[in-house]
Amino acid sequence: METESEPYVRLATLRQLHQVMADMNTARSLADTLQTVADGVVTGLGYELACVNLVQPDGDLVVAALAGNSAAEALITGRVGSRASWERRLTMGESWGDLRFIPHTEGWVLDEDDVPQWYTDGPAPRFEDEWHPADRLFAPMYTPGVPGGSCGELIGVLSVDRPRNGRHPGAWGREALQMYAFQAAIAISNARLRANMQRALVRLEREQQALRASEESFRQAFEYAPSGMAIAEMGGDQHGRILRTNDALCRLLGRPASSMRRYSFSDLVHPEDIGTLLRTSAEGGRAELRLCRRDGTYLWVSLRNSVVADAADGPRFLLTHVEDIEDRKRRELQLAHRASHDSLTGLPNSAELRSRLGARLCARPAAIEPGVVDTIDAAYGHGPAEHTAVGVYDANGHGFDYRPGPEAFDAYDHHVHTVAPEGERDDGTKGLAVLFCDLDGFKSINDRFGHNAGDAVLIEVARRLGGAVRDGDTVARLGGDEFVVLADGLGRADAQDLAVRLRNEIIQPIRVDGRAMRVGASFGIGWAHCGMTADEVLQSADERMYIEKRSRPKAHRRAG
């Protein structure tokens, strides 16, 4: 570690130390942290072996992790050494700052005590600072103490052996090991806090009991949790008001802790998710919803509430755990959009069109199908359903009276029915118009200029259709050169006017690679009404489109 090019080696060592310390503080569990500490001594400090001896609740030290020698790892991992034997070690030999070095000339007295240890063979040192196989070097790890005061409690000891350069560490090597032990103690303490927090959450979720831990231990576990945490009031006029938050949640939402206490979660949740929040806060459990950040943007989070109850007074407050799931939600929304939209034009695809259309249509109650219902409006619109007689004809034309129960009409009665204009004249009825569009002359563009040009024409037609309809109308691509427009609240004349406007938009020249291309469009207008399926509505509009196409001379179809 100390050579003629020491300044360069020191810089390289600092880089290694930075990396291994970062690894220590990002380990997922206490066991991973301990192993990362041992591995870091080998990879970052230049020793061939490293052992982490961790203080147990009874005060003795257990070999919790070992790196550098698989045989030694199998031999001593999990074995325990008494606290008295370890205190003896930490008072022998030479004091190198916080380190303790026991040379082989003194260490032989420790060979028979109860501390787990390994034995290495090798020649006797040839010069004064050469490492002997029986030399021992220990780095105690303490909890952080008061600034300017003494160290805290001993939480473990790092044992290191066989420097790779074969020499006793110099001033820089000692300082590096001492600094590493200090950082390792912090990482182990934080890992313990995280483990305690996870156990506390499991206990709260399973038992929903009052918080039993001391205020100080809970405060540390709460404050140092890696994900967002909050305590909110439960019940009364202030239900949901945030009482306390940790730093992770404040960073997640970009809000200081002082301002968070002015809100409840209902103030921060997206309006569309308020029902989800209320159900979760009332019952406890998990939900995925959006919370508002300070800049006005919304962030998808996983929110888990645990009801912390008082045995005498009932529920007292909510412990809320918040995790950022924005990236996962974004991927889910992208996948859902790709599944329901055309990849070329970005319009809703055939499946999405049928879904939107089907959502507006209801079938007659299955109990009275497939007969023809007499006085259907009276039956569905007046009086209790169980007392309403409905005249029904079966498939053979035989009539009978059927009095269905209320469940047969419930979904039907509470649905806003879709109706259609009757006859060929505009009778003032407003309905859901379905405009089926087929492009005229599109195949010749593909044949003459290639499919890339055809795709460009389809994209432009989709843009023009989307720009010519109202907000709330649907423009979808069925496939090929077929498009469908759903426009609600139109009369027969309105629908015809819309078809003319859309056709006039489409027939305008489209420039692709410097060429002006033109396509025409044929429209068929169908009307949706309850009792029809989505496929029946689309088929009706398709048939009318072909009637319209055949009624126009072929030479005039493209230009109009």
C-alpha positions in Angstrom: 0.0 0.0 0.0 3.0 2.3 0.6 5.5 2.4 -2.3 7.6 4.9 -4.1 4.5 6.0 -6.0 2.6 6.4 -2.8 0.6 9.5 -3.8 -0.8 7.7 -6.8 -1.6 4.6 -4.7 -3.3 6.7 -2.1 -5.6 8.2 -4.8 -6.4 4.8 -6.2 -7.1 3.5 -2.6 -9.4 6.4 -1.9 -11.4 5.5 -5.0 -11.6 1.9 -3.9 -12.6 3.0 -0.4 -15.3 5.3 -1.8 -16.8 2.4 -3.8 -16.7 -0.2 -1.0 -18.2 2.3 1.5 -21.0 3.0 -1.0 -21.6 -0.7 -1.3 -21.8 -1.0 2.5 -24.6 1.6 2.7 -26.7 0.2 -0.1 -26.8 -3.4 1.0 -30.3 -4.7 1.3 -30.1 -6.5 4.7 -27.9 -6.7 7.8 -26.4 -10.0 6.6 -25.6 -8.4 3.2 -24.0 -5.4 5.0 -21.8 -7.6 7.2 -20.5 -9.6 4.2 -20.0 -6.4 2.2 -17.9 -5.0 5.1 -15.7 -8.1 5.1 -15.4 -8.1 1.3 -14.5 -4.4 1.3 -11.4 -5.0 3.5 -10.1 -7.5 0.9 -11.0 -5.5 -2.2 -10.4 -2.0 -0.9 -7.7 -2.2 1.7 -5.3 -4.8 0.4 -5.6 -7.5 3.0 -6.0 -11.2 2.0 -8.4 -12.1 4.9 -11.0 -10.2 6.8 -13.4 -11.3 9.6 -16.4 -9.4 11.0 -17.0 -10.3 14.7 -20.4 -8.9 15.8 -21.4 -8.2 19.4 -24.5 -10.3 20.3 -27.2 -9.2 22.8 -25.5 -11.2 25.6 -22.2 -9.4 25.0 -20.2 -12.2 23.3 -19.0 -11.8 19.8 -20.0 -14.1 16.9 -18.1 -14.5 13.6 -20.8 -13.0 11.3 -18.9 -12.7 8.0 -15.5 -13.7 6.5 -13.8 -12.9 3.2 -10.7 -14.1 1.5 -10.4 -17.7 2.4 -13.2 -20.2 1.9 -11.6 -22.8 4.2 -11.4 -20.4 7.1 -14.9 -19.3 6.4 -16.2 -22.8 6.7 -14.2 -23.4 9.8 -15.2 -20.4 12.0 -18.3 -18.6 10.6 -21.0 -18.7 13.2 -18.7 -19.5 16.2 -18.7 -17.4 19.3 -15.9 -15.9 21.4 -16.5 -14.6 24.9 -16.5 -10.9 25.6 -13.7 -11.3 28.3 -11.4 -12.9 25.7 -12.0 -10.1 23.3 -11.4 -7.4 25.9 -8.1 -9.0 26.6 -7.1 -8.8 23.0 -8.1 -5.2 22.8 -5.8 -4.2 25.6 -2.7 -6.2 24.5 0.0 -5.3 22.1 0.5 -1.9 20.4 -2.1 0.8 20.1 -2.2 2.3 16.5 -4.8 5.0 17.1 -8.1 3.0 17.5 -6.4 -0.1 16.1 -4.8 -2.8 18.2 -1.8 -4.7 16.8 -0.5 -7.8 18.6 2.8 -9.0 17.2 3.6 -12.7 17.0 6.1 -12.3 19.9 3.1 -11.7 22.2 0.2 -13.3 20.5 1.2 -16.9 21.2 -0.5 -16.6 24.6 -3.9 -16.3 22.8 -3.6 -19.5 20.8 -5.6 -21.5 23.3 -8.4 -19.1 24.3 -12.1 -19.4 23.1 -12.0 -16.8 20.3 -12.5 -18.4 16.9 -9.3 -17.9 14.8 -7.5 -19.3 11.8 -3.9 -20.4 11.5 -1.5 -19.6 8.6 1.9 -20.9 7.9 4.9 -19.0 6.6 8.5 -18.2 7.0 9.8 -16.0 9.8 10.1 -12.3 8.9 13.3 -11.3 7.1 13.2 -7.6 8.0 11.7 -5.5 10.8 8.3 -4.5 9.2 7.6 -7.7 7.4 4.3 -9.3 8.4 4.5 -12.6 10.4 1.8 -15.3 9.9 1.0 -15.1 13.7 0.7 -11.3 13.8 -2.8 -10.0 14.7 -4.5 -6.7 13.8 -7.9 -5.7 15.1 -10.1 -2.7 14.3 -12.8 -2.1 16.9 -16.2 -0.8 15.6 -18.1 1.6 17.9 -21.5 3.3 17.5 -21.0 7.0 16.7 -20.4 8.9 19.9 -21.1 12.5 20.8 -19.0 14.9 18.6 -15.8 15.7 20.5 -16.6 13.0 23.1 -15.7 9.4 23.6 -16.7 6.5 21.4 -20.1 4.8 21.8 -20.7 1.2 22.5 -18.6 -1.6 20.9 -20.7 -3.2 18.2 -18.0 -5.4 16.7 -14.4 -6.0 15.7 -12.7 -6.3 12.3 -9.9 -8.9 12.3 -7.5 -8.5 9.3 -4.6 -10.7 8.2 -1.8 -10.9 5.6 -1.4 -7.6 3.8 -0.8 -8.3 0.1 2.5 -6.4 0.1 3.7 -8.5 3.0 4.5 -5.5 5.3 3.0 -4.0 8.4 0.7 -1.1 7.3 2.2 2.3 7.5 0.6 5.5 8.7 -1.7 5.7 5.6 -2.7 2.1 5.8 -3.5 2.4 9.5 -5.6 5.5 8.9 -7.5 3.9 6.1 -8.4 0.8 8.1 -9.4 3.0 11.1 -11.6 5.2 8.9 -13.1 2.1 7.2 -14.0 0.6 10.6 -15.8 3.8 11.6 -17.8 3.8 8.4 -18.6 0.1 8.8 -20.0 0.7 12.3 -22.3 3.4 10.9 -23.4 1.0 8.0 -24.1 -1.9 10.5 -26.0 0.4 12.8 -28.2 1.7 10.0 -28.8 -1.9 8.7 -30.0 -2.8 12.2 -32.3 0.1 12.2 -33.8 -0.9 8.8 -34.2 -4.4 10.0 -36.0 -3.2 13.1 -38.3 -1.0 11.0 -39.2 -3.9 8.7 -40.1 -6.1 11.7 -42.1 -3.3 13.2 -44.1 -2.9 10.0 -44.9 -6.6 9.8 -46.0 -6.6 13.5 -48.2 -3.6 12.9 -49.8 -5.1 9.8 -50.5 -8.5 11.4 -51.7 -7.4 14.8 -52.7 -3.8 14.4 -51.7 -3.1 17.9 -50.4 0.0 19.6 -46.8 1.0 19.2 -44.8 -0.8 21.9 -41.3 0.3 21.2 -39.7 3.2 23.1 -40.1 6.7 21.7 -36.4 7.0 20.9 -36.0 3.6 19.1 -39.2 4.3 17.1 -38.0 7.8 16.2 -34.7 6.5 14.9 -36.4 3.7 12.9 -39.0 6.2 11.5 -36.5 8.9 10.6 -33.9 6.6 9.0 -36.3 4.5 7.0 -35.2 4.4 3.3 -38.7 5.0 2.0 -41.4 7.5 2.8 -43.2 7.3 6.2 -45.9 9.4 7.8 -48.1 9.3 10.9 -51.6 10.6 10.3 -54.5 11.3 12.7 -57.4 8.9 12.5 -61.1 9.7 13.3 -62.7 12.9 14.2 -62.8 16.2 12.4 -59.0 16.1 11.7 -59.1 12.6 10.2 -56.1 12.1 7.8 -54.2 15.2 9.0 -50.5 14.5 8.8 -48.8 14.6 12.2 -45.3 13.6 11.3 -43.2 12.7 8.2 -39.7 11.5 7.6 -37.0 13.0 5.3 -37.6 10.4 2.6 -41.2 11.4 2.2 -40.4 15.1 2.2 -37.8 14.5 -0.6 -40.2 12.3 -2.5 -42.9 15.1 -2.6 -40.5 18.0 -2.7 -42.1 19.5 0.4 -40.5 20.6 3.7 -41.7 18.8 6.9 -43.1 22.0 8.3 -45.5 22.4 5.3 -46.4 18.7 5.3 -48.1 19.2 8.7 -50.6 21.6 7.1 -52.0 18.9 4.9 -53.9 15.7 5.0 -53.4 13.0 2.4 -56.8 13.9 0.9 -55.3 17.3 0.2 -52.4 15.8 -1.7 -54.1 12.9 -3.6 -55.2 13.2 -7.2 -59.0 13.9 -7.4 -59.6 10.7 -9.3 -57.9 8.7 -6.5 -59.8 10.2 -3.5 -62.1 7.2 -3.2 -59.2 4.8 -3.2 -57.5 6.8 -0.5 -60.6 7.0 1.7 -61.2 3.2 1.5 -57.5 2.6 2.4 -57.4 5.0 5.3 -60.6 3.7 6.8 -59.7 0.1 6.7 -56.0 0.0 6.5 -54.2 -1.9 3.7 -52.4 -1.1 0.4 -53.3 1.1 -2.5 -51.7 2.6 -5.6 -52.5 6.3 -6.2 -51.1 9.6 -7.2 -49.8 12.3 -4.8 -49.2 15.9 -5.7 -45.6 17.3 -5.5 -44.7 20.8 -4.6 -44.3 21.7 -8.3 -47.9 20.6 -9.1 -46.9 17.4 -10.8 -48.4 14.0 -9.6 -46.3 11.0 -8.6 -47.5 7.4 -8.6 -46.9 5.8 -5.2 -47.7 2.6 -3.4 -49.3 3.6 -0.1 -49.7 1.1 2.7 -51.7 2.0 5.9 -51.5 0.2 9.2 -54.1 1.1 11.7 -52.4 1.5 15.1 -55.1 0.8 17.7 -55.5 1.5 21.4 -57.0 -1.4 23.2 -59.3 0.8 25.2 -60.2 3.7 22.9 -60.1 2.0 19.5 -58.2 3.3 16.4 -55.8 6.2 17.2 -53.7 6.9 14.2 -52.4 5.6 10.8 -48.8 4.6 10.1 -48.4 5.2 6.4 -45.6 3.7 4.3 -45.1 5.4 0.8 -42.9 4.0 -2.0 -42.2 5.6 -5.4 -43.7 3.4 -8.2 -43.6 6.1 -11.0 -41.4 4.1 -13.3 -43.4 0.9 -13.0 -46.7 2.8 -13.6 -45.3 4.6 -16.6 -44.3 1.2 -18.1 -47.8 -0.2 -17.4 -49.5 2.7 -19.0 -47.3 2.5 -22.0 -48.1 -1.2 -22.4 -51.8 -0.6 -21.9 -51.7 2.2 -24.6 -49.8 0.0 -27.1 -52.4 -2.8 -26.5 -55.3 -0.4 -27.2 -53.9 1.9 -29.9 -52.8 1.6 -33.4 -49.0 1.6 -33.6 -48.9 3.6 -36.9 -51.4 6.4 -36.3 -51.7 6.4 -32.5 -55.5 6.2 -32.8 -57.5 3.7 -30.7 -57.4 0.3 -32.4 -60.3 -2.1 -33.3 -60.4 -3.7 -29.8 -60.5 -0.3 -28.0 -63.2 1.0 -30.4 -65.4 -2.1 -29.7 -64.8 -1.6 -26.0 -65.8 2.1 -26.0 -68.8 1.3 -28.2 -69.9 -1.7 -26.1 -69.7 0.5 -22.9 -72.5 2.6 -24.3 -74.8 -0.3 -25.2 -76.7 -2.6 -22.9 -78.5 -5.8 -23.7 -82.1 -6.5 -22.6 -82.2 -8.6 -19.4 -81.3 -12.2 -20.3 -84.4 -13.5 -18.5 -86.7 -12.3 -21.3 -84.5 -13.1 -24.3 -84.8 -14.1 -27.1 -88.5 -13.1 -27.3 -89.9 -9.8 -28.6 -91.0 -7.6 -25.6 -94.3 -5.8 -25.8 -94.7 -2.5 -23.9 -91.0 -2.6 -23.2 -90.8 1.1 -22.3 -93.7 0.8 -19.9 -92.3 -2.3 -18.4 -88.9 -0.8 -17.8 -90.0 2.7 -17.0 -93.0 2.5 -14.7 -93.7 0.9 -11.3 -91.9 -1.9 -9.4 -90.5 -4.4 -11.8 -91.9 -7.4 -9.8 -95.4 -6.1 -10.4 -95.0 -5.3 -14.1 -96.3 -7.8 -16.6 -94.4 -8.0 -19.9 -95.9 -9.7 -23.0 -93.3 -12.0 -24.6 -93.4 -14.1 -27.7 -91.3 -17.2 -27.9 -89.5 -18.5 -31.0 -92.6 -20.3 -32.2 -94.8 -17.2 -31.9 -96.6 -18.3 -28.7 -97.3 -15.5 -26.3 -97.3 -15.5 -22.5 -97.1 -13.1 -19.6 -93.7 -13.0 -17.8 -93.2 -11.1 -14.6 -89.4 -10.9 -14.0 -88.0 -10.2 -10.6 -86.3 -6.9 -9.8 -82.8 -8.2 -10.4 -83.6 -8.7 -14.1 -84.2 -5.0 -14.6 -81.8 -3.4 -12.1 -78.8 -3.0 -14.5 -81.1 -2.0 -17.3 -83.1 0.6 -15.4 -79.9 2.3 -14.1 -78.3 2.6 -17.5 -78.6 5.8 -19.7 -80.0 4.2 -22.8 -78.6 4.9 -26.2 -81.3 5.7 -28.8 -81.2 6.3 -32.5 -83.2 8.5 -34.9 -86.0 6.8 -36.6 -86.7 6.9 -40.4 -84.6 8.8 -42.9 -85.7 12.3 -41.9 -84.3 14.2 -39.0 -86.9 13.8 -36.2 -84.9 15.8 -33.6 -83.6 12.7 -31.8 -80.0 12.9 -30.7 -78.0 9.7 -30.7 -74.6 8.0 -31.0 -73.6 8.3 -34.7 -71.0 5.8 -36.0 -69.3 7.0 -39.2 -67.5 4.3 -41.1 -64.8 5.7 -43.4 -63.0 3.9 -46.2 -60.4 5.7 -48.3 -60.8 5.8 -52.0 -57.7 5.5 -54.2 -55.4 4.5 -51.4 -54.3 1.2 -53.0 -53.0 3.1 -56.1 -50.7 5.2 -53.8 -49.3 2.0 -52.2 -48.8 0.5 -55.7 -47.2 3.6 -57.2 -45.1 5.1 -54.4 -44.7 2.2 -51.9 -45.9 1.4 -48.5 -43.9 4.2 -46.8 -45.8 6.8 -48.7 -49.0 4.9 -47.9 -48.2 5.0 -44.2 -47.5 8.7 -44.4 -50.9 9.2 -46.0 -52.7 7.2 -43.3 -50.9 9.2 -40.5 -52.0 12.5 -42.1 -55.6 11.3 -42.6 -55.7 10.2 -38.9 -54.4 13.7 -37.9 -57.0 15.4 -40.0 -59.8 13.3 -38.6 -58.8 13.9 -35.1 -58.5 17.6 -35.6 -62.0 17.9 -37.2 -64.0 16.2 -34.5 -65.1 17.4 -31.0 -63.4 16.7 -27.7 -64.9 13.5 -26.4 -65.5 12.0 -29.9 -63.5 8.9 -30.8 -61.5 8.5 -34.0 -60.3 4.9 -34.4 -58.5 2.9 -37.1 -59.9 -0.5 -37.8 -57.0 -1.5 -40.0 -55.8 -0.9 -43.5 -57.5 2.3 -44.8 -60.6 2.0 -42.7 -61.4 4.5 -39.9 -64.4 4.8 -37.6 -65.7 8.0 -35.8 -68.0 7.8 -32.8 -69.8 11.0 -32.2 -72.5 11.2 -29.5 -75.4 13.7 -29.2 -75.9 14.1 -33.0 -79.1 14.2 -35.0 -79.3 12.7 -38.5 -78.6 16.1 -40.2 -75.7 16.7 -37.8 -74.1 13.4 -38.7 -74.4 14.0 -42.4 -72.8 17.4 -42.0 -70.0 15.9 -40.0 -69.4 13.3 -42.7 -69.2 16.1 -45.3 -66.7 18.0 -43.2 -64.5 15.0 -42.6 -64.5 14.1 -46.3 -63.6 17.6 -47.3 -60.7 17.5 -44.9 -59.4 14.2 -46.3 -59.6 15.1 -50.0 -57.2 18.0 -49.6 -53.8 17.3 -51.1 -51.3 15.4 -48.9 -47.6 16.1 -49.5 -45.2 13.2 -49.1 -41.6 13.5 -50.1 -42.3 16.5 -52.2 -45.3 14.9 -54.0 -48.9 16.0 -53.7 -51.1 13.0 -53.3 -54.9 12.8 -53.0 -57.3 10.3 -51.6 -61.0 10.3 -51.4 -63.3 8.9 -48.7 -66.6 7.1 -48.5 -68.6 7.4 -45.3 -71.4 5.2 -44.0 -73.4 6.5 -41.1 -74.8 4.0 -38.7 -76.6 4.5 -35.4 -76.0 2.7 -32.1 -78.9 1.8 -29.8 -79.2 -0.5 -26.8 -80.0 -4.0 -27.7 -77.4 -4.1 -30.5 -73.8 -5.4 -30.1 -70.8 -3.4 -31.1 -70.2 -5.7 -34.1 -73.8 -5.2 -35.3 -73.4 -1.4 -35.1 -70.1 -1.5 -37.0 -71.5 -3.9 -39.6 -74.5 -1.6 -40.2 -72.3 1.4 -40.7 -70.0 -0.6 -43.0 -72.9 -1.7 -45.2 -74.1 1.9 -45.5 -70.6 3.0 -46.4 -70.5 0.5 -49.3 -73.9 1.6 -50.5 -72.6 5.2 -50.5 -69.4 4.1 -52.3 -71.3 2.2 -55.0 -73.7 5.2 -55.5 -70.8 7.5 -56.6 -69.1 7.2 -60.0 -65.7 5.5 -59.7 -64.0 8.4 -61.4 -65.3 10.9 -58.8 -64.6 8.9 -55.7 -61.1 10.3 -54.9 -61.6 14.0 -55.6 -65.2 14.0 -54.5 
